[in-house]
Amino acid sequence: MDLHVLNMHTRMPFRYGIAAMTALPHLFLQVEAEIDGQVQIGLASEGLPPKWFTKNPVSTYRQDLQDMLAVIRNASTLALDAPVAPSAFAWWRSVYDDQMTWSASSAHPPLLAGLGASLVERAMLDAFCRATGHSFATALRKNTFGIQLGDLHHELAGIEPAVYLPREPLRRVIARHTVGLTDPLTDGDVPAAERLHDGLPQSLEACIHAYGLTHFKLKLYGDLARDVARLRQIAVVLQSGAAENYAFTLDGNEQYKRVGEFRDAWDALAGEPSLRAFMRHLLFVEQPLHRDVSLTDEAARDFLGWSERPPIIIDESDGELSSLPRALAAGYAGTSHKNCKGVFRGIGSACLVRRRQAAHSESAAGRYVISGEDLANVGPVALLQDLAAMAALGIGHVERNGHHYFRGLSMLPDDVQRQVLHHHSDLYRWHPDGYPTLDVHDGCLEVGSVVDAPFGTAFLLDSTQFTPLEQWDFDTLGVSE
């Protein structure tokens, strides 16, 4: 098992919650797996951002990275020591369970520990799909992975994944554009000293014009006056530039400590006359409560007593297999899928949500949601594997923000850039300045090449050309702790 790192720097800061991301290490994990007697290489990768997996306001980014790397190294060791298993799913379950047991005794929270398990899981799935000659979507529908949904959620016992999946994977998904807390809304909002000249749009209005955006994810401060002012400004931009049927989600960023605090804020936003027409375009609210309180008995009581609540999903609270059933029982509408939380876990979540949707299709209380969210992921591996999972699960609109905060794939070696364009010319285009950039048009991404690939990426990237993890140093990022 090999771990290598490529430093990546944003083209402009991405602010979310208590963090502002300007640079991060992008980690590549490569495995050699023996599948039906055949040895096959598989690859996974992930950008390691500040403050998402723990959101500890006291720790430094250096400390956060040490914790992230600790869970990845532990999962890697467990994967190497895992016994031979009868299926890909059984192998993952062994590694995952051991990782969660270690997590409970090591003070690493489940969401963080799951990152390590998900990386080795994704690399194994890549190797499995390459060895068997199946795309991820085909292997999922045929269930050659050997998924036992009842092992994930009891009410799904005896059900095959295909029952709750679309008959065919999506070949086009809508890109839901993130608007960070400090992102400029109009070109006039960009100070001259911060204006970029890289040929990519910078402001929200420029992105709408360049990409034909229709779906958006709007970050909240958790401060009512600031949020009302910010949403008024965004509403003006969307109502003047986006299509009439635009839609958006609100990301609460764990800013609220009690349901009552968020309910007061929601009532003020929904009742604000200047936002009344705008708020009718809302799809759902993501993770308004801090993860420490979001699944408590008190939160459940208060949510269930709030009959006019909007659809609310968990994201950062979704750290364990039991998190989604607890959330649904507490009045939440569902959860997000991110590969970093686990691919098989996400499949189980999608199937559970779809089962609830089918059971409550005629009821106003049956507003159940499985969303697609992002951690500013980029290609040529992490983003494509994530899109492959979203397409296979039939998640029609997906938060895609990595392409906005990074300068395409310009950080990659020239030969890798050419491979991306050769194998994924529907997803990427060649920018006039000489690098691949995500090709968002009419607000959508074409993902046919991703769906047809083994697991997202059609070619096998040589990750050993990057810095070995044991030789990498935090100071090479060039950011403060």
Secondary structure as a PSIPRED ss2 file (coil, helix, strand):
# PSIPRED VFORMAT (PSIPRED V4.0)

   1 M C   1.000  0.000  0.000
   2 D E   0.000  0.000  1.000
   3 L E   0.000  0.000  1.000
   4 H E   0.000  0.000  1.000
   5 V E   0.000  0.000  1.000
   6 L E   0.000  0.000  1.000
   7 N E   0.000  0.000  1.000
   8 M E   0.000  0.000  1.000
   9 H E   0.000  0.000  1.000
  10 T E   0.000  0.000  1.000
  11 R E   0.000  0.000  1.000
  12 M E   0.000  0.000  1.000
  13 P E   0.000  0.000  1.000
  14 F E   0.000  0.000  1.000
  15 R E   0.000  0.000  1.000
  16 Y E   0.000  0.000  1.000
  17 G C   1.000  0.000  0.000
  18 I C   1.000  0.000  0.000
  19 A E   0.000  0.000  1.000
  20 A E   0.000  0.000  1.000
  21 M E   0.000  0.000  1.000
  22 T E   0.000  0.000  1.000
  23 A E   0.000  0.000  1.000
  24 L E   0.000  0.000  1.000
  25 P E   0.000  0.000  1.000
  26 H E   0.000  0.000  1.000
  27 L E   0.000  0.000  1.000
  28 F E   0.000  0.000  1.000
  29 L E   0.000  0.000  1.000
  30 Q E   0.000  0.000  1.000
  31 V E   0.000  0.000  1.000
  32 E E   0.000  0.000  1.000
  33 A E   0.000  0.000  1.000
  34 E E   0.000  0.000  1.000
  35 I E   0.000  0.000  1.000
  36 D C   1.000  0.000  0.000
  37 G C   1.000  0.000  0.000
  38 Q E   0.000  0.000  1.000
  39 V E   0.000  0.000  1.000
  40 Q E   0.000  0.000  1.000
  41 I E   0.000  0.000  1.000
  42 G E   0.000  0.000  1.000
  43 L E   0.000  0.000  1.000
  44 A E   0.000  0.000  1.000
  45 S E   0.000  0.000  1.000
  46 E E   0.000  0.000  1.000
  47 G E   0.000  0.000  1.000
  48 L C   1.000  0.000  0.000
  49 P C   1.000  0.000  0.000
  50 P C   1.000  0.000  0.000
  51 K C   1.000  0.000  0.000
  52 W C   1.000  0.000  0.000
  53 F C   1.000  0.000  0.000
  54 T C   1.000  0.000  0.000
  55 K C   1.000  0.000  0.000
  56 N C   1.000  0.000  0.000
  57 P C   1.000  0.000  0.000
  58 V C   1.000  0.000  0.000
  59 S C   1.000  0.000  0.000
  60 T C   1.000  0.000  0.000
  61 Y H   0.000  1.000  0.000
  62 R H   0.000  1.000  0.000
  63 Q H   0.000  1.000  0.000
  64 D H   0.000  1.000  0.000
  65 L H   0.000  1.000  0.000
  66 Q H   0.000  1.000  0.000
  67 D H   0.000  1.000  0.000
  68 M H   0.000  1.000  0.000
  69 L H   0.000  1.000  0.000
  70 A H   0.000  1.000  0.000
  71 V H   0.000  1.000  0.000
  72 I H   0.000  1.000  0.000
  73 R H   0.000  1.000  0.000
  74 N H   0.000  1.000  0.000
  75 A H   0.000  1.000  0.000
  76 S H   0.000  1.000  0.000
  77 T H   0.000  1.000  0.000
  78 L H   0.000  1.000  0.000
  79 A H   0.000  1.000  0.000
  80 L H   0.000  1.000  0.000
  81 D H   0.000  1.000  0.000
  82 A C   1.000  0.000  0.000
  83 P C   1.000  0.000  0.000
  84 V C   1.000  0.000  0.000
  85 A C   1.000  0.000  0.000
  86 P C   1.000  0.000  0.000
  87 S C   1.000  0.000  0.000
  88 A H   0.000  1.000  0.000
  89 F H   0.000  1.000  0.000
  90 A H   0.000  1.000  0.000
  91 W H   0.000  1.000  0.000
  92 W H   0.000  1.000  0.000
  93 R H   0.000  1.000  0.000
  94 S H   0.000  1.000  0.000
  95 V H   0.000  1.000  0.000
  96 Y H   0.000  1.000  0.000
  97 D H   0.000  1.000  0.000
  98 D H   0.000  1.000  0.000
  99 Q H   0.000  1.000  0.000
 100 M H   0.000  1.000  0.000
 101 T H   0.000  1.000  0.000
 102 W H   0.000  1.000  0.000
 103 S H   0.000  1.000  0.000
 104 A H   0.000  1.000  0.000
 105 S H   0.000  1.000  0.000
 106 S H   0.000  1.000  0.000
 107 A C   1.000  0.000  0.000
 108 H C   1.000  0.000  0.000
 109 P C   1.000  0.000  0.000
 110 P H   0.000  1.000  0.000
 111 L H   0.000  1.000  0.000
 112 L H   0.000  1.000  0.000
 113 A H   0.000  1.000  0.000
 114 G H   0.000  1.000  0.000
 115 L H   0.000  1.000  0.000
 116 G H   0.000  1.000  0.000
 117 A H   0.000  1.000  0.000
 118 S H   0.000  1.000  0.000
 119 L H   0.000  1.000  0.000
 120 V H   0.000  1.000  0.000
 121 E H   0.000  1.000  0.000
 122 R H   0.000  1.000  0.000
 123 A H   0.000  1.000  0.000
 124 M H   0.000  1.000  0.000
 125 L H   0.000  1.000  0.000
 126 D H   0.000  1.000  0.000
 127 A H   0.000  1.000  0.000
 128 F H   0.000  1.000  0.000
 129 C H   0.000  1.000  0.000
 130 R H   0.000  1.000  0.000
 131 A H   0.000  1.000  0.000
 132 T H   0.000  1.000  0.000
 133 G C   1.000  0.000  0.000
 134 H C   1.000  0.000  0.000
 135 S C   1.000  0.000  0.000
 136 F H   0.000  1.000  0.000
 137 A H   0.000  1.000  0.000
 138 T H   0.000  1.000  0.000
 139 A H   0.000  1.000  0.000
 140 L H   0.000  1.000  0.000
 141 R H   0.000  1.000  0.000
 142 K H   0.000  1.000  0.000
 143 N C   1.000  0.000  0.000
 144 T C   1.000  0.000  0.000
 145 F C   1.000  0.000  0.000
 146 G C   1.000  0.000  0.000
 147 I C   1.000  0.000  0.000
 148 Q C   1.000  0.000  0.000
 149 L H   0.000  1.000  0.000
 150 G H   0.000  1.000  0.000
 151 D H   0.000  1.000  0.000
 152 L H   0.000  1.000  0.000
 153 H C   1.000  0.000  0.000
 154 H H   0.000  1.000  0.000
 155 E H   0.000  1.000  0.000
 156 L H   0.000  1.000  0.000
 157 A C   1.000  0.000  0.000
 158 G C   1.000  0.000  0.000
 159 I C   1.000  0.000  0.000
 160 E C   1.000  0.000  0.000
 161 P H   0.000  1.000  0.000
 162 A H   0.000  1.000  0.000
 163 V H   0.000  1.000  0.000
 164 Y H   0.000  1.000  0.000
 165 L C   1.000  0.000  0.000
 166 P C   1.000  0.000  0.000
 167 R C   1.000  0.000  0.000
 168 E C   1.000  0.000  0.000
 169 P C   1.000  0.000  0.000
 170 L C   1.000  0.000  0.000
 171 R C   1.000  0.000  0.000
 172 R E   0.000  0.000  1.000
 173 V E   0.000  0.000  1.000
 174 I E   0.000  0.000  1.000
 175 A E   0.000  0.000  1.000
 176 R E   0.000  0.000  1.000
 177 H E   0.000  0.000  1.000
 178 T E   0.000  0.000  1.000
 179 V E   0.000  0.000  1.000
 180 G C   1.000  0.000  0.000
 181 L C   1.000  0.000  0.000
 182 T C   1.000  0.000  0.000
 183 D C   1.000  0.000  0.000
 184 P C   1.000  0.000  0.000
 185 L C   1.000  0.000  0.000
 186 T C   1.000  0.000  0.000
 187 D H   0.000  1.000  0.000
 188 G H   0.000  1.000  0.000
 189 D H   0.000  1.000  0.000
 190 V C   1.000  0.000  0.000
 191 P C   1.000  0.000  0.000
 192 A H   0.000  1.000  0.000
 193 A H   0.000  1.000  0.000
 194 E H   0.000  1.000  0.000
 195 R C   1.000  0.000  0.000
 196 L C   1.000  0.000  0.000
 197 H C   1.000  0.000  0.000
 198 D C   1.000  0.000  0.000
 199 G C   1.000  0.000  0.000
 200 L C   1.000  0.000  0.000
 201 P C   1.000  0.000  0.000
 202 Q C   1.000  0.000  0.000
 203 S C   1.000  0.000  0.000
 204 L H   0.000  1.000  0.000
 205 E H   0.000  1.000  0.000
 206 A H   0.000  1.000  0.000
 207 C H   0.000  1.000  0.000
 208 I H   0.000  1.000  0.000
 209 H H   0.000  1.000  0.000
 210 A H   0.000  1.000  0.000
 211 Y H   0.000  1.000  0.000
 212 G C   1.000  0.000  0.000
 213 L C   1.000  0.000  0.000
 214 T C   1.000  0.000  0.000
 215 H E   0.000  0.000  1.000
 216 F E   0.000  0.000  1.000
 217 K E   0.000  0.000  1.000
 218 L E   0.000  0.000  1.000
 219 K E   0.000  0.000  1.000
 220 L C   1.000  0.000  0.000
 221 Y C   1.000  0.000  0.000
 222 G C   1.000  0.000  0.000
 223 D C   1.000  0.000  0.000
 224 L H   0.000  1.000  0.000
 225 A H   0.000  1.000  0.000
 226 R H   0.000  1.000  0.000
 227 D H   0.000  1.000  0.000
 228 V H   0.000  1.000  0.000
 229 A H   0.000  1.000  0.000
 230 R H   0.000  1.000  0.000
 231 L H   0.000  1.000  0.000
 232 R H   0.000  1.000  0.000
 233 Q H   0.000  1.000  0.000
 234 I H   0.000  1.000  0.000
 235 A H   0.000  1.000  0.000
 236 V H   0.000  1.000  0.000
 237 V H   0.000  1.000  0.000
 238 L H   0.000  1.000  0.000
 239 Q H   0.000  1.000  0.000
 240 S H   0.000  1.000  0.000
 241 G H   0.000  1.000  0.000
 242 A C   1.000  0.000  0.000
 243 A C   1.000  0.000  0.000
 244 E C   1.000  0.000  0.000
 245 N C   1.000  0.000  0.000
 246 Y C   1.000  0.000  0.000
 247 A E   0.000  0.000  1.000
 248 F E   0.000  0.000  1.000
 249 T E   0.000  0.000  1.000
 250 L E   0.000  0.000  1.000
 251 D E   0.000  0.000  1.000
 252 G C   1.000  0.000  0.000
 253 N C   1.000  0.000  0.000
 254 E C   1.000  0.000  0.000
 255 Q C   1.000  0.000  0.000
 256 Y E   0.000  0.000  1.000
 257 K C   1.000  0.000  0.000
 258 R C   1.000  0.000  0.000
 259 V H   0.000  1.000  0.000
 260 G H   0.000  1.000  0.000
 261 E H   0.000  1.000  0.000
 262 F H   0.000  1.000  0.000
 263 R H   0.000  1.000  0.000
 264 D H   0.000  1.000  0.000
 265 A H   0.000  1.000  0.000
 266 W H   0.000  1.000  0.000
 267 D H   0.000  1.000  0.000
 268 A H   0.000  1.000  0.000
 269 L H   0.000  1.000  0.000
 270 A H   0.000  1.000  0.000
 271 G H   0.000  1.000  0.000
 272 E C   1.000  0.000  0.000
 273 P H   0.000  1.000  0.000
 274 S H   0.000  1.000  0.000
 275 L H   0.000  1.000  0.000
 276 R H   0.000  1.000  0.000
 277 A H   0.000  1.000  0.000
 278 F H   0.000  1.000  0.000
 279 M H   0.000  1.000  0.000
 280 R C   1.000  0.000  0.000
 281 H C   1.000  0.000  0.000
 282 L E   0.000  0.000  1.000
 283 L E   0.000  0.000  1.000
 284 F E   0.000  0.000  1.000
 285 V E   0.000  0.000  1.000
 286 E E   0.000  0.000  1.000
 287 Q C   1.000  0.000  0.000
 288 P C   1.000  0.000  0.000
 289 L E   0.000  0.000  1.000
 290 H C   1.000  0.000  0.000
 291 R C   1.000  0.000  0.000
 292 D C   1.000  0.000  0.000
 293 V C   1.000  0.000  0.000
 294 S C   1.000  0.000  0.000
 295 L C   1.000  0.000  0.000
 296 T C   1.000  0.000  0.000
 297 D H   0.000  1.000  0.000
 298 E H   0.000  1.000  0.000
 299 A H   0.000  1.000  0.000
 300 A H   0.000  1.000  0.000
 301 R H   0.000  1.000  0.000
 302 D H   0.000  1.000  0.000
 303 F H   0.000  1.000  0.000
 304 L H   0.000  1.000  0.000
 305 G C   1.000  0.000  0.000
 306 W C   1.000  0.000  0.000
 307 S C   1.000  0.000  0.000
 308 E C   1.000  0.000  0.000
 309 R C   1.000  0.000  0.000
 310 P C   1.000  0.000  0.000
 311 P C   1.000  0.000  0.000
 312 I E   0.000  0.000  1.000
 313 I E   0.000  0.000  1.000
 314 I E   0.000  0.000  1.000
 315 D C   1.000  0.000  0.000
 316 E C   1.000  0.000  0.000
 317 S C   1.000  0.000  0.000
 318 D C   1.000  0.000  0.000
 319 G C   1.000  0.000  0.000
 320 E C   1.000  0.000  0.000
 321 L C   1.000  0.000  0.000
 322 S C   1.000  0.000  0.000
 323 S H   0.000  1.000  0.000
 324 L H   0.000  1.000  0.000
 325 P H   0.000  1.000  0.000
 326 R H   0.000  1.000  0.000
 327 A H   0.000  1.000  0.000
 328 L H   0.000  1.000  0.000
 329 A H   0.000  1.000  0.000
 330 A C   1.000  0.000  0.000
 331 G C   1.000  0.000  0.000
 332 Y C   1.000  0.000  0.000
 333 A C   1.000  0.000  0.000
 334 G E   0.000  0.000  1.000
 335 T E   0.000  0.000  1.000
 336 S E   0.000  0.000  1.000
 337 H E   0.000  0.000  1.000
 338 K C   1.000  0.000  0.000
 339 N H   0.000  1.000  0.000
 340 C H   0.000  1.000  0.000
 341 K H   0.000  1.000  0.000
 342 G C   1.000  0.000  0.000
 343 V H   0.000  1.000  0.000
 344 F H   0.000  1.000  0.000
 345 R H   0.000  1.000  0.000
 346 G H   0.000  1.000  0.000
 347 I H   0.000  1.000  0.000
 348 G H   0.000  1.000  0.000
 349 S H   0.000  1.000  0.000
 350 A H   0.000  1.000  0.000
 351 C H   0.000  1.000  0.000
 352 L H   0.000  1.000  0.000
 353 V H   0.000  1.000  0.000
 354 R H   0.000  1.000  0.000
 355 R H   0.000  1.000  0.000
 356 R H   0.000  1.000  0.000
 357 Q H   0.000  1.000  0.000
 358 A H   0.000  1.000  0.000
 359 A H   0.000  1.000  0.000
 360 H C   1.000  0.000  0.000
 361 S C   1.000  0.000  0.000
 362 E C   1.000  0.000  0.000
 363 S C   1.000  0.000  0.000
 364 A C   1.000  0.000  0.000
 365 A C   1.000  0.000  0.000
 366 G C   1.000  0.000  0.000
 367 R C   1.000  0.000  0.000
 368 Y C   1.000  0.000  0.000
 369 V E   0.000  0.000  1.000
 370 I E   0.000  0.000  1.000
 371 S E   0.000  0.000  1.000
 372 G E   0.000  0.000  1.000
 373 E C   1.000  0.000  0.000
 374 D C   1.000  0.000  0.000
 375 L C   1.000  0.000  0.000
 376 A C   1.000  0.000  0.000
 377 N C   1.000  0.000  0.000
 378 V C   1.000  0.000  0.000
 379 G C   1.000  0.000  0.000
 380 P C   1.000  0.000  0.000
 381 V C   1.000  0.000  0.000
 382 A H   0.000  1.000  0.000
 383 L H   0.000  1.000  0.000
 384 L H   0.000  1.000  0.000
 385 Q H   0.000  1.000  0.000
 386 D H   0.000  1.000  0.000
 387 L H   0.000  1.000  0.000
 388 A H   0.000  1.000  0.000
 389 A H   0.000  1.000  0.000
 390 M H   0.000  1.000  0.000
 391 A H   0.000  1.000  0.000
 392 A H   0.000  1.000  0.000
 393 L H   0.000  1.000  0.000
 394 G C   1.000  0.000  0.000
 395 I C   1.000  0.000  0.000
 396 G C   1.000  0.000  0.000
 397 H E   0.000  0.000  1.000
 398 V E   0.000  0.000  1.000
 399 E E   0.000  0.000  1.000
 400 R C   1.000  0.000  0.000
 401 N C   1.000  0.000  0.000
 402 G H   0.000  1.000  0.000
 403 H H   0.000  1.000  0.000
 404 H H   0.000  1.000  0.000
 405 Y H   0.000  1.000  0.000
 406 F C   1.000  0.000  0.000
 407 R C   1.000  0.000  0.000
 408 G C   1.000  0.000  0.000
 409 L C   1.000  0.000  0.000
 410 S C   1.000  0.000  0.000
 411 M C   1.000  0.000  0.000
 412 L C   1.000  0.000  0.000
 413 P C   1.000  0.000  0.000
 414 D H   0.000  1.000  0.000
 415 D H   0.000  1.000  0.000
 416 V H   0.000  1.000  0.000
 417 Q H   0.000  1.000  0.000
 418 R H   0.000  1.000  0.000
 419 Q H   0.000  1.000  0.000
 420 V H   0.000  1.000  0.000
 421 L H   0.000  1.000  0.000
 422 H H   0.000  1.000  0.000
 423 H H   0.000  1.000  0.000
 424 H C   1.000  0.000  0.000
 425 S C   1.000  0.000  0.000
 426 D C   1.000  0.000  0.000
 427 L C   1.000  0.000  0.000
 428 Y E   0.000  0.000  1.000
 429 R E   0.000  0.000  1.000
 430 W E   0.000  0.000  1.000
 431 H E   0.000  0.000  1.000
 432 P C   1.000  0.000  0.000
 433 D C   1.000  0.000  0.000
 434 G C   1.000  0.000  0.000
 435 Y E   0.000  0.000  1.000
 436 P E   0.000  0.000  1.000
 437 T E   0.000  0.000  1.000
 438 L E   0.000  0.000  1.000
 439 D C   1.000  0.000  0.000
 440 V C   1.000  0.000  0.000
 441 H E   0.000  0.000  1.000
 442 D C   1.000  0.000  0.000
 443 G C   1.000  0.000  0.000
 444 C E   0.000  0.000  1.000
 445 L E   0.000  0.000  1.000
 446 E E   0.000  0.000  1.000
 447 V C   1.000  0.000  0.000
 448 G H   0.000  1.000  0.000
 449 S H   0.000  1.000  0.000
 450 V H   0.000  1.000  0.000
 451 V H   0.000  1.000  0.000
 452 D H   0.000  1.000  0.000
 453 A C   1.000  0.000  0.000
 454 P C   1.000  0.000  0.000
 455 F C   1.000  0.000  0.000
 456 G C   1.000  0.000  0.000
 457 T C   1.000  0.000  0.000
 458 A C   1.000  0.000  0.000
 459 F C   1.000  0.000  0.000
 460 L C   1.000  0.000  0.000
 461 L C   1.000  0.000  0.000
 462 D C   1.000  0.000  0.000
 463 S H   0.000  1.000  0.000
 464 T H   0.000  1.000  0.000
 465 Q H   0.000  1.000  0.000
 466 F C   1.000  0.000  0.000
 467 T E   0.000  0.000  1.000
 468 P E   0.000  0.000  1.000
 469 L H   0.000  1.000  0.000
 470 E H   0.000  1.000  0.000
 471 Q H   0.000  1.000  0.000
 472 W C   1.000  0.000  0.000
 473 D C   1.000  0.000  0.000
 474 F H   0.000  1.000  0.000
 475 D H   0.000  1.000  0.000
 476 T H   0.000  1.000  0.000
 477 L H   0.000  1.000  0.000
 478 G C   1.000  0.000  0.000
 479 V C   1.000  0.000  0.000
 480 S C   1.000  0.000  0.000
 481 E C   1.000  0.000  0.000
